[in-house]
Amino acid sequence: MTTFLKIRRDLRRGHFKLTIHARERMDDRSIFEGDIINVGLSCFDQFYSKKHESYNFTGYALDERVVTVACDYDNETLIITMFLEGD
């Protein structure tokens, strides 16, 4: 299974951990765990960022805002952060 498929599967299932920094960004941007799961379900773009060394998935939050979730694994734990398109 490719890394993109594995990460998207984990996003859809809610199998991820949020760092303190990610929780703070979520609060700042009014993004909830359900929004992150929906990005995994509605993903319309995915790419690897060499600059940030992360796998990025762009999709829709539950309120239809466009959100990008940046992901990578730390051992078997999926670590994520997110940002709104246009930030």
C-alpha positions in Angstrom: 0.0 0.0 0.0 1.4 3.4 -0.9 2.0 6.0 1.8 -0.7 8.2 0.2 -3.3 5.4 0.4 -2.3 4.5 3.9 -2.5 8.1 5.2 -5.9 8.7 3.5 -7.3 5.5 5.0 -6.1 6.7 8.5 -7.6 10.2 8.0 -11.0 8.7 7.0 -11.0 6.4 10.0 -9.8 9.1 12.4 -6.6 7.2 13.2 -4.3 10.2 13.9 -2.8 12.1 16.7 -2.9 15.8 17.2 0.1 17.6 18.6 -0.4 20.5 21.0 0.6 22.8 18.1 -2.0 21.2 15.8 -4.8 21.6 18.5 -3.9 25.3 18.9 -4.1 25.7 15.1 -7.4 24.0 15.0 -8.7 26.3 17.7 -7.4 29.4 15.8 -9.0 28.2 12.5 -12.2 26.7 13.9 -11.3 23.3 12.5 -12.6 20.1 14.3 -11.6 16.5 14.1 -14.8 15.8 11.9 -13.4 18.3 9.4 -10.1 16.5 9.2 -11.9 13.2 8.7 -14.0 14.8 5.9 -10.8 16.0 4.2 -9.8 12.3 4.0 -13.2 11.5 2.5 -13.5 14.4 0.1 -9.8 14.7 -0.9 -9.4 16.2 -4.4 -5.7 16.9 -4.3 -2.7 15.2 -2.7 1.0 15.9 -3.0 4.3 15.5 -1.2 5.9 18.7 0.1 9.7 18.4 -0.1 10.1 21.7 1.7 8.1 20.5 4.8 8.7 16.8 4.3 4.9 16.1 4.6 2.2 14.4 2.7 -0.6 16.9 2.0 -4.2 16.3 1.4 -6.7 19.0 0.3 -10.4 18.5 0.7 -13.5 20.0 2.3 -14.3 20.6 5.9 -17.8 19.8 6.9 -18.8 23.4 6.3 -17.3 23.2 2.8 -14.2 25.3 3.5 -11.1 24.1 1.6 -8.6 22.6 4.1 -5.2 21.1 3.6 -4.0 18.5 6.1 -0.2 18.0 6.3 0.7 14.5 7.5 3.6 12.3 8.3 4.2 9.2 10.4 6.2 9.0 13.5 6.8 5.3 13.6 3.2 4.0 13.2 1.5 7.1 14.5 0.1 9.6 12.0 0.9 13.1 13.0 -1.0 16.0 11.4 -1.5 19.7 11.2 -3.8 21.7 9.0 -4.4 25.0 7.3 -7.1 26.7 5.4 -6.4 27.5 1.8 -5.5 31.1 1.5 -3.8 31.3 4.9 
